[in-house]
Amino acid sequence: MSEASQPLLAHRSALRRVDWSAPAVCAIPVAVVAVMAWMLGEIAWLGADKLSWTFLTEAPRNAGREGGIGPIIASTGLIVGICLATALPLAVATSVLIAEYLPAHSRTVRVMRTLLDVLAAVPSIVFGVFGYAFFALALGFGFSILSGGLTLATMILPILIGSIEQSLRAVPLDMRIAGAGLGMTRPAVIARVLLPLASPGILAGTLLGLGRALAETAALVFTSGYVARMPESLLDSGRTLSIHVFDLSMNVPGGSGPAAGTTLLLVLLLLVLNGALLWLIAIWRRRTGMSFTLTP
């Protein structure tokens, strides 16, 4: 065999390996999509007949086997509302501090990012224990909607801060220079130029955090409780949709039907959130020509 023919044979061998591996590589995403479609199809099949106006507005009866999930939807909305109202201002302030005021490679920024990475990796059950010890016991909020919302706020802070900081850094330097050239102070540039341009990152992080808050269960078992009645104040206990699904599936014989209906509602909410996220980002990109990468 001549030396000139060896590279050609090696090239053909590489092509055969690529041809053989291509179907296997393509089969992986197809399998993932198929599994997800099967799961969503089963949830829709089992829960579609449960979704009705009565199911969405009535209180549960007979341990959740009958009635609806009206009080549970109300408790979920209150807990998520407290979570976002607490976490979003803190995340915006922290992101502005890191991206606009502190040197990018300073020790303070490195320490803050390390702490945020650690928080993002902490299991939700640990946040639940912390929320019970601090919000429920130390601050005296007890098993309440307020304790649950504040606990979820600590959980989604790393997601919000990472998204908002990245979006602020994605704004071109020319925008900052133009604002300063117009005589605007740094706070004015941040409030009137940078934050509006970074709004898709803020929306993306908010919706991502909202999705995690809606699906959370373990942390809320320790903080907001199991009570399924309509809450009368933020200090009342209340269960979320995810806790209701867990309780019906694990503790209530014959509760699979209402659990499937509640699961379907939760999945639909998450799909709407993700669809809204993609729609808003697409509109923003068409208008500005800018792009960003969302990292939780």
MOPE-V915323 format. One record per pair of residues at least 6 apart in sequence whose C-alpha atoms are under 7 Angstrom apart, sorted by the first residue. I is the first residue (numbers start at 0). J is the second residue. D is the distance in whole Angstrom. If there is no record, write none. Layout:
BEGIN
{{I/J/D} {I/J/D}}
END
This chain:
BEGIN
{{42/259/6} {42/263/6} {43/263/6} {45/256/7} {45/259/6} {46/256/7} {46/259/5} {46/260/4} {46/263/6} {47/260/6} {49/257/7} {49/260/5} {50/260/6} {53/67/6} {54/66/6} {54/67/4} {54/68/6} {55/67/6} {55/68/5} {55/69/5} {56/67/6} {56/68/6} {56/69/4} {57/66/6} {57/67/5} {57/68/6} {57/69/5} {58/66/6} {58/67/5} {58/68/6} {58/69/5} {58/70/6} {58/228/7} {59/65/6} {59/66/4} {59/67/5} {59/68/6} {60/66/5} {63/247/7} {63/254/7} {64/253/7} {64/254/5} {64/257/6} {70/227/6} {70/228/6} {70/229/4} {71/227/6} {71/238/6} {71/239/6} {71/240/6} {72/239/7} {72/240/7} {74/230/7} {74/237/5} {74/238/6} {74/239/6} {75/239/5} {75/240/6} {78/144/6} {78/145/7} {78/147/6} {78/148/4} {79/148/6} {79/212/7} {81/145/7} {81/148/5} {81/149/7} {82/148/4} {82/149/6} {82/151/6} {82/152/4} {83/152/7} {85/152/6} {86/152/5} {86/156/6} {90/156/6} {90/159/6} {90/160/5} {91/160/7} {91/163/7} {93/160/7} {94/160/5} {94/163/6} {94/164/5} {95/164/7} {97/108/6} {98/164/6} {98/167/7} {98/168/6} {101/108/7} {115/157/5} {118/157/7} {119/157/6} {123/217/6} {123/218/6} {124/217/5} {124/218/5} {126/150/7} {126/154/7} {126/218/6} {127/150/7} {127/217/7} {127/218/4} {127/219/6} {127/221/5} {127/222/7} {128/221/6} {130/146/7} {130/150/5} {130/222/6} {131/221/6} {131/222/5} {134/140/6} {134/146/5} {135/141/4} {135/142/6} {135/146/6} {135/222/7} {140/146/6} {140/234/6} {142/222/5} {142/223/5} {142/224/6} {142/236/6} {143/222/6} {143/223/5} {143/224/7} {143/233/7} {143/234/5} {143/235/5} {143/236/4} {143/237/7} {144/223/5} {144/233/5} {144/234/6} {144/235/6} {144/236/6} {144/237/6} {145/233/5} {145/234/6} {146/222/5} {146/223/6} {147/219/6} {147/222/5} {147/223/5} {151/212/6} {155/208/5} {158/204/6} {158/208/6} {158/295/5} {159/204/5} {159/205/6} {159/208/7} {161/294/7} {161/295/7} {162/200/6} {162/201/7} {162/204/5} {162/293/6} {162/294/6} {162/295/7} {163/200/5} {163/201/5} {163/204/7} {166/197/5} {166/200/5} {166/291/6} {167/193/6} {167/197/6} {169/291/7} {170/193/7} {170/196/7} {170/197/7} {175/188/7} {178/188/6} {199/280/6} {199/283/7} {203/276/6} {206/272/6} {206/276/7} {210/269/6} {214/241/6} {215/241/6} {216/241/6} {216/242/5} {223/236/5} {223/237/6} {223/238/7} {224/236/6} {224/237/6} {224/238/6} {225/237/6} {225/238/5} {226/236/6} {226/237/5} {226/238/6} {227/237/6} {227/238/6} {230/236/7} {230/237/6} {240/261/7} {240/265/7} {244/258/5} {244/261/6} {244/262/7} {247/254/5} {247/255/7} {247/258/6} {248/254/6} {248/255/6} {248/258/6} {284/290/6}}
END
